[in-house]
Amino acid sequence: MPLDARFDGYTNLSIELRDNGVAIVSLNRAAKRNALDMATIDELVSFFGSAHRDGVRAVVLRGEGDHFCAGLDLIEHWKADRTPDEFMHVCLRWHEAFNKMEYGGVPVIAALKGAVVGGGLELASAAHIRVMDQTTYFALPEGQRGIFTGGGATIRVSDLVGKARMIDMILTGRVYQGQEAVDLGLAQYITEGSSFDMALELADKAAANLPLTNFAICSAVSHMQNMSAMDAAYAESVVAGMVNTQPAARERLEAFANKTGARIRPNS
């Protein structure tokens, strides 16, 4: 159950806000392998639309049960028998949810396990960092289901693995696992233990950054990727002008100048 009144009313998401501002957001439909129905998408829009204003400093996104997310709730979709116009607006709502994740300015770390397929991979690809465990597998089975991606695979998944591999995944149902998935960019980390534990550790590190710095990292970078090189260079300069002169950074810069700040060292 949510531990903060700001997060009352959620049913398909379970939300816990820790003292350091890290929110643990759990997809709460384990019996459906956390398939995304419209109610879940609406809750994702609501949470990520206000996370920054609610003081959330980082998010760990996970799934209850054995799987992260099996994608679109195909049973709901089949029963709804939607018109083309109706399903187009379903897809636009998905894009709204995932855009609020990617561009919202709060670091989102996805703790992956089991199925990360179809819309579940689209959801994961909207996170800024993805951590997988040894059970995690990635696929885009839309081709075999007689449907097409509608939640951003053509944008984000193709950015991660390239257009040709993304098309191959949809056409053939190809599944990626293990180190190969990391090498392709589907995840940045793989662990022998709990992906949640590693994701939480990373979220704690991110939450210790200054909020304005994180906002720039987790919003401006994505916006700049959509610009021409000249426009991106200008936007980067403007953002750096604001972030690099923020009063809250003075203490950290002073610690660096006095050699009392944390040292950056290679991994041993």
TORBALO-155552 format. One record per residue (C-alpha): residue number from 1; x, y, z. Coordinates in Angstrom, 1 decimal. Layout:
N
(NUM; (X; Y; Z))
...
//
This chain:
268
(1; (0.0; 0.0; 0.0))
(2; (1.2; 3.6; -0.6))
(3; (2.8; 5.2; 2.4))
(4; (1.9; 8.8; 1.4))
(5; (-1.5; 10.4; 1.0))
(6; (-0.4; 11.8; -2.3))
(7; (-0.4; 8.3; -3.7))
(8; (-3.8; 7.2; -2.4))
(9; (-6.2; 5.9; -5.0))
(10; (-3.8; 3.8; -7.0))
(11; (-4.9; 0.2; -7.5))
(12; (-2.8; -1.2; -10.4))
(13; (0.3; 0.6; -9.1))
(14; (1.8; 0.1; -5.6))
(15; (3.8; 3.2; -4.6))
(16; (6.2; 3.6; -1.7))
(17; (8.1; 6.9; -1.2))
(18; (11.3; 6.5; 0.8))
(19; (12.8; 9.1; 3.1))
(20; (15.5; 10.1; 0.5))
(21; (12.8; 10.8; -2.2))
(22; (13.2; 7.4; -4.1))
(23; (9.8; 6.1; -5.1))
(24; (9.3; 2.4; -5.6))
(25; (6.6; 2.0; -8.2))
(26; (5.4; -1.6; -8.6))
(27; (3.1; -2.9; -11.4))
(28; (0.5; -4.7; -9.4))
(29; (-1.1; -7.2; -11.7))
(30; (1.0; -10.3; -11.1))
(31; (-1.8; -12.7; -12.1))
(32; (-1.7; -11.1; -15.6))
(33; (2.1; -10.9; -15.7))
(34; (1.6; -7.2; -15.2))
(35; (0.0; -6.7; -18.6))
(36; (-0.9; -3.1; -19.3))
(37; (-4.6; -2.4; -19.3))
(38; (-6.0; 1.1; -19.7))
(39; (-6.4; 1.5; -16.0))
(40; (-2.7; 0.9; -15.5))
(41; (-1.7; 3.3; -18.2))
(42; (-3.9; 6.0; -16.7))
(43; (-2.2; 5.5; -13.3))
(44; (1.2; 5.8; -15.0))
(45; (0.2; 9.0; -16.6))
(46; (-1.0; 10.3; -13.2))
(47; (2.1; 9.3; -11.3))
(48; (4.7; 10.4; -13.7))
(49; (2.8; 13.6; -14.6))
(50; (3.2; 14.8; -11.0))
(51; (6.3; 13.0; -9.7))
(52; (8.6; 16.0; -9.9))
(53; (6.1; 18.3; -8.2))
(54; (5.5; 15.6; -5.5))
(55; (9.2; 15.7; -4.5))
(56; (10.1; 12.4; -6.1))
(57; (13.9; 12.4; -6.7))
(58; (14.2; 9.0; -8.4))
(59; (12.0; 6.1; -9.3))
(60; (12.5; 2.3; -9.3))
(61; (10.0; 0.8; -11.6))
(62; (9.4; -2.9; -11.0))
(63; (6.8; -5.6; -11.4))
(64; (5.1; -7.8; -8.8))
(65; (5.5; -11.6; -9.2))
(66; (7.9; -13.2; -11.6))
(67; (7.7; -10.8; -14.5))
(68; (8.3; -7.2; -15.2))
(69; (5.6; -6.7; -17.9))
(70; (4.1; -8.9; -20.6))
(71; (2.9; -5.9; -22.6))
(72; (-0.6; -4.9; -23.8))
(73; (-3.4; -6.7; -22.1))
(74; (-4.5; -8.6; -25.1))
(75; (-7.6; -10.0; -23.4))
(76; (-8.9; -6.5; -22.6))
(77; (-8.1; -5.4; -26.2))
(78; (-9.9; -8.4; -27.7))
(79; (-13.0; -8.0; -25.5))
(80; (-13.1; -4.2; -26.2))
(81; (-13.3; -4.9; -30.0))
(82; (-12.1; -1.3; -30.6))
(83; (-12.5; 0.8; -33.7))
(84; (-9.4; 2.1; -35.4))
(85; (-10.1; 5.6; -34.0))
(86; (-10.5; 4.2; -30.5))
(87; (-7.3; 2.2; -30.6))
(88; (-5.4; 5.2; -32.0))
(89; (-6.4; 7.1; -28.9))
(90; (-5.3; 4.1; -26.7))
(91; (-1.9; 4.4; -28.3))
(92; (-1.7; 8.1; -27.8))
(93; (-2.4; 7.6; -24.1))
(94; (0.4; 5.1; -23.9))
(95; (2.7; 7.7; -25.6))
(96; (1.6; 10.2; -23.0))
(97; (2.5; 7.9; -20.2))
(98; (5.9; 7.0; -21.6))
(99; (6.8; 10.5; -22.6))
(100; (6.1; 11.7; -19.0))
(101; (8.6; 9.1; -17.9))
(102; (11.3; 9.9; -20.4))
(103; (10.9; 13.7; -20.4))
(104; (9.6; 14.3; -16.8))
(105; (13.0; 15.1; -15.4))
(106; (13.0; 12.4; -12.7))
(107; (15.5; 9.5; -13.1))
(108; (13.6; 6.2; -13.7))
(109; (15.4; 3.0; -13.2))
(110; (13.6; -0.1; -14.4))
(111; (14.2; -3.4; -12.4))
(112; (13.7; -6.1; -15.0))
(113; (12.9; -9.8; -14.5))
(114; (11.1; -12.4; -16.5))
(115; (9.1; -11.2; -19.4))
(116; (9.9; -7.8; -20.8))
(117; (7.9; -8.2; -24.1))
(118; (5.8; -6.1; -26.4))
(119; (4.5; -3.1; -24.6))
(120; (6.5; -4.2; -21.6))
(121; (9.7; -3.5; -23.6))
(122; (8.2; -0.2; -24.8))
(123; (7.6; 0.7; -21.1))
(124; (11.1; -0.4; -20.1))
(125; (12.7; 1.6; -23.0))
(126; (11.1; 4.8; -21.6))
(127; (13.2; 4.4; -18.4))
(128; (16.6; 6.1; -18.2))
(129; (18.4; 3.0; -16.8))
(130; (17.4; -0.6; -17.2))
(131; (18.8; -3.4; -14.9))
(132; (18.1; -7.0; -15.8))
(133; (18.6; -10.2; -13.9))
(134; (19.3; -13.8; -15.1))
(135; (15.6; -14.5; -15.7))
(136; (15.0; -11.5; -18.0))
(137; (14.1; -11.9; -21.6))
(138; (13.1; -9.3; -24.3))
(139; (10.9; -9.8; -27.3))
(140; (8.4; -8.0; -29.6))
(141; (5.9; -10.7; -30.5))
(142; (3.4; -8.4; -32.2))
(143; (4.0; -10.0; -35.6))
(144; (2.9; -13.4; -34.4))
(145; (-0.2; -11.8; -32.7))
(146; (-1.3; -10.1; -35.9))
(147; (-0.9; -6.7; -34.4))
(148; (1.7; -3.8; -34.6))
(149; (3.6; -1.9; -32.0))
(150; (1.8; 1.2; -30.7))
(151; (3.7; 2.3; -27.6))
(152; (6.9; 3.6; -29.1))
(153; (9.0; 0.6; -30.1))
(154; (9.6; 2.2; -33.5))
(155; (11.1; 5.1; -31.6))
(156; (12.8; 3.9; -28.4))
(157; (13.5; 0.3; -29.1))
(158; (14.9; 1.1; -32.5))
(159; (17.1; 3.8; -30.8))
(160; (18.4; 1.1; -28.4))
(161; (19.1; -1.8; -30.8))
(162; (18.9; -0.2; -34.3))
(163; (16.1; -0.4; -36.9))
(164; (17.1; -3.7; -38.5))
(165; (17.2; -5.6; -35.2))
(166; (13.9; -4.0; -34.1))
(167; (12.2; -5.1; -37.3))
(168; (13.7; -8.6; -37.0))
(169; (12.3; -8.9; -33.4))
(170; (8.8; -8.0; -34.6))
(171; (8.9; -10.1; -37.8))
(172; (10.3; -13.3; -36.2))
(173; (9.6; -13.0; -32.5))
(174; (13.3; -13.2; -31.7))
(175; (14.1; -13.3; -28.0))
(176; (17.1; -11.8; -26.4))
(177; (18.6; -12.7; -23.0))
(178; (21.7; -12.5; -20.9))
(179; (24.8; -10.6; -21.9))
(180; (23.7; -10.4; -25.5))
(181; (20.8; -8.2; -24.4))
(182; (23.1; -5.9; -22.6))
(183; (25.6; -5.7; -25.5))
(184; (22.7; -4.7; -27.8))
(185; (21.6; -1.9; -25.4))
(186; (18.3; -3.4; -24.1))
(187; (19.7; -3.0; -20.6))
(188; (22.7; -1.3; -19.2))
(189; (23.3; -3.6; -16.3))
(190; (22.9; -7.4; -15.7))
(191; (23.2; -8.9; -12.2))
(192; (23.5; -12.4; -10.8))
(193; (21.3; -11.3; -7.9))
(194; (18.2; -9.2; -7.6))
(195; (17.6; -6.5; -10.3))
(196; (15.6; -4.6; -7.8))
(197; (18.4; -4.4; -5.3))
(198; (20.8; -3.1; -8.0))
(199; (18.1; -0.7; -9.3))
(200; (17.5; 0.7; -5.8))
(201; (21.2; 1.2; -5.3))
(202; (21.4; 3.2; -8.5))
(203; (18.3; 5.2; -7.6))
(204; (19.8; 6.1; -4.3))
(205; (22.9; 7.4; -6.1))
(206; (20.8; 9.4; -8.6))
(207; (18.6; 10.8; -5.8))
(208; (21.7; 12.2; -4.1))
(209; (22.3; 14.5; -7.1))
(210; (20.8; 18.0; -7.2))
(211; (17.2; 17.9; -8.6))
(212; (17.9; 20.6; -11.2))
(213; (20.9; 18.6; -12.5))
(214; (18.8; 15.4; -12.7))
(215; (16.0; 17.3; -14.4))
(216; (18.4; 18.4; -17.1))
(217; (19.9; 14.9; -17.5))
(218; (16.5; 13.2; -17.6))
(219; (14.7; 15.7; -19.8))
(220; (17.0; 18.0; -21.8))
(221; (19.1; 15.1; -23.2))
(222; (16.1; 13.5; -24.8))
(223; (14.8; 16.8; -26.1))
(224; (18.2; 17.6; -27.7))
(225; (18.2; 14.2; -29.4))
(226; (15.1; 15.4; -31.3))
(227; (16.8; 18.6; -32.5))
(228; (19.2; 19.5; -35.3))
(229; (22.9; 19.6; -34.2))
(230; (22.9; 23.4; -34.3))
(231; (19.7; 23.7; -32.2))
(232; (20.9; 21.0; -29.8))
(233; (24.2; 22.9; -29.3))
(234; (22.2; 26.1; -28.5))
(235; (19.8; 24.3; -26.1))
(236; (22.7; 22.6; -24.4))
(237; (24.4; 25.9; -23.8))
(238; (21.2; 27.4; -22.3))
(239; (20.6; 24.4; -20.0))
(240; (24.2; 24.4; -18.9))
(241; (24.0; 28.1; -18.2))
(242; (21.2; 27.5; -15.7))
(243; (22.3; 24.2; -14.2))
(244; (26.0; 25.0; -13.9))
(245; (25.4; 28.3; -12.0))
(246; (22.7; 27.1; -9.6))
(247; (23.4; 28.3; -6.0))
(248; (23.0; 24.7; -4.7))
(249; (26.0; 23.6; -6.8))
(250; (28.4; 26.1; -5.1))
(251; (29.0; 23.9; -2.1))
(252; (29.8; 20.9; -4.3))
(253; (32.1; 22.9; -6.5))
(254; (33.8; 24.3; -3.4))
(255; (34.4; 20.7; -2.1))
(256; (36.0; 19.8; -5.4))
(257; (38.2; 22.9; -5.3))
(258; (39.2; 22.1; -1.7))
(259; (39.8; 18.4; -2.6))
(260; (37.2; 17.3; 0.1))
(261; (34.7; 16.0; -2.4))
(262; (34.2; 12.4; -3.4))
(263; (37.0; 11.1; -5.6))
(264; (36.3; 9.5; -9.0))
(265; (38.2; 6.2; -9.1))
(266; (38.2; 3.2; -11.5))
(267; (36.4; 0.1; -10.3))
(268; (38.8; -2.3; -8.5))
//
